[in-house]
């Protein structure tokens, strides 16, 4: 619902600007917009949504390589007041701070290390800056093998690139919420690629971080990991 409020406010702001610039015109359009959604859905994460790696000793960091931290998981749920088809979209709150990778327009890049025990192309975002130095990066996923919808096992499917219109979904066993080209993530009955409606979705949210090379950081003072991801509910 929050995303819908943002869109409506933005549209009204544009309308106000249009009216202001057209005071001398003979006519002006009034547009009425919005959308009717089947249900209100609320995401919840245990622990207040905080992944805390605690105190990391500087002496444990590799001097000229990235140091990968273990994956940490929290309970995740998405509860709707009526059956609804919804997806999740991850929004990076620390753009321009990713270590060891080039960010795309979405603020994500390809990890320079293996993430979630899967070598290859995991998308990650930044852990903010310490002065001018990038601290590291992290990935976020809804662990696919943990997810149930109304108590039933489901497959995790994603749509990359253009998530504003209907498109082709593909199965993703990693459950990663980030992709270098933008992504929404939803769920389908096993073996299918059509999003299912549900009232209660439950699973594990996993986060794995890595730290920049020690040689790139000033380790004479405390450095605070400061990643921020917003999970937005998208109504399909």
N, C-alpha and C positions, 0 to 999 in steps of 0.2 A: 504494500500500500504506500510505503514511503516513496518508492520510485514513481508511482502514479502522481503523488502530490507534487513531486519535483517537476514532472513533465507538465502538469496543469499550470503550475506557477510560471514556468518558463513561457508557456503559450500565452498566458495573460499578459506577461511583461512585454512580449512582442506586440500583442494587440494594442497595449497602451502606447507603445512607441509609434505604432502605425497611425493611431488616431491623432497623436500629438503632431505628427509630421504632415497630416492631411487636413488640418483645420480649414485651409482655404479651398479645399476641393469641393466639387458639387455633391459628392456622395462618398460614403465610407461603408465598408463591410463590417458586419459583426459576426464572428464565428463562435459557435457553441461546440465545445469539444469535451472529450472524456472517454471513459470506457466502463462497461459493466463487467465486473469480475464475478466468477461463480462462488468465491469464498474468500475469506480473509485467512492468510496463512502466516504463522509466526515461527521464525527460526529461533532455536535455543541451543546454547553451547554451555557445557558444564565448566566450572571453574571461572566463570565470568568471561570466558573466551580468552584467557591469558595462558600463553605458553611460556613457562619460566625455566630457562636453562641454568638459573642460579649463578654461582661464582665459577668462572672458567679461568683457570690459572694460565697466565701468559706463557709459562714455561712449557705448557702442553701444546702450544700452537707450532705448526711447522713453519720454519723460517721462509722457505721459498716455494711453498705449496699451500693449497687451500686445505683447511681443517674441517672435515665433515663431522657434524654433531649427530647424535642419534635421533631417530624419529620419535616424536612425542604425540600422544593421542588424547583427545577429549571426546566425551559423549556429545553427539549431535542429534537434534530432532527438528522436524518441521511439522507443525500441527496446524491443520486447517479446520474451520468450523463446518465445512461440507466438502465432499469429494471434489478435488480440483487437480488439473494438470498444471504443474509449475516446474520451473527450473531455477538454478542458482547461477548468478553471475558474480565473479570476484572483481573487486575494484582495488587497485593498488594505491595505498595512501602515502607511499614514499617513492614517487617517481624520480628518476635521475640519480639513484643511489646504489645501483646494482654493481657488485664487484665481479670482475672476471668475465663479463659478458656484455654484449651490446643490446641495449633496450630497443624494442620496437615502439610503435606508436601507442601500444597498449600498456607500456611501462614494464613489460616482461621480456626476458631473454632466455637463452638456452644455457642451462647450468654447465659450468666447467668441471663438475664432479658428478659422480653417480648419485642419484637421489632415489629414495624409496626402494633400494635394492634392484633398481631397474636401470641398466646402462643405456645411454642414448640421449634422448632429447627432452628431458624434463624441463618445463618452463618454470622460471623462478623470478622473484622480485627482490628489491633491496632492503637492507636493514638500517637504512639512513646513513648519515655521515658523521665522522669524528673529525671536526675541522674540515679539510678538503678531502680526506681519505674515505673511501667506501669501506664499510665495516664488513660486509658479506652479502649473503642472499639466503632465500628460503623458498621452499615450495609448499603448497597447500593442497590437500586432497580430501575427498570423502572416500575413505577406504572401501573400494567396490565390493570386497568379499564380506563386508559387515552390514550391508544395507538391506533393510526390509521395508516394505510398504504395506501398511495394515496387516503386518505379521507375515507377509509373503515375500519370498526371495525375489529380487528384481535384478536386472542388468543395468549397469550404468552406461548411458549413451550421451554423446556430446554433439553439439553443432558449433563448428568453428566459423571464423570470418564474419558472416552477416547474421547476427542473432536477432535482428529486428523484423525479419520476415521468415516465413516457413521455409525450411531447407532440408537438406539431407543429414540425417543423424548417423553416427557410427559408434560402435561399441568401444569403450575404453576401459580396460581392466584396471588401469592405474587410478582412475577417479580424480585425476588432476583438475583443479579448478582454474588454473592458468594455462594459457597457450600464447605463443608469440603473436598470433594473429587475432586474438579475442575469442572467447568461448562462453557458451552456456552449457550447463550440465543438468541432465534430468534422468529419468528412470523409465524402464520398459519391462514388460513381461519377458521372462527368459526366452532367448532366441528370437526376439522381435526388435524392431527399431521404432516403435510407435510409443510415445509417452503415455503413461498410465495415470489415471486419476487416483488420488488417495486422500485419506484424512490424516493419517499419521505415518510419517517416514522417520526411521531411526537408523543410526549407524555411528561410525567413528570418524571424527575429523582428525586427520594427521598432518603434522607440520614437521619438516626437516630443514635444518639450517646448516650453513657452512660459513666459516670465518675466512676473511681475506688473509693473504700471506702476512706473516708476522713482520717481515721486512718492509711492508707497506703501511704499517700502523705505528703510532707512537704509544709504546707500551709502558711509558713512565707514569701514566695516570690511568684512572678507571675509564673504560670504554663501555658505553651502554648499548646493548642491542635494542633496536627500536623499530621493529617491523610493524606494519599496520595494514590489515586487509579488511575490507567491508564486504560482507556477503549480502547481495541484493536478491530478493525474490522476484522472479520474472513470471508473469502469468501467461500461459500459452493459449 
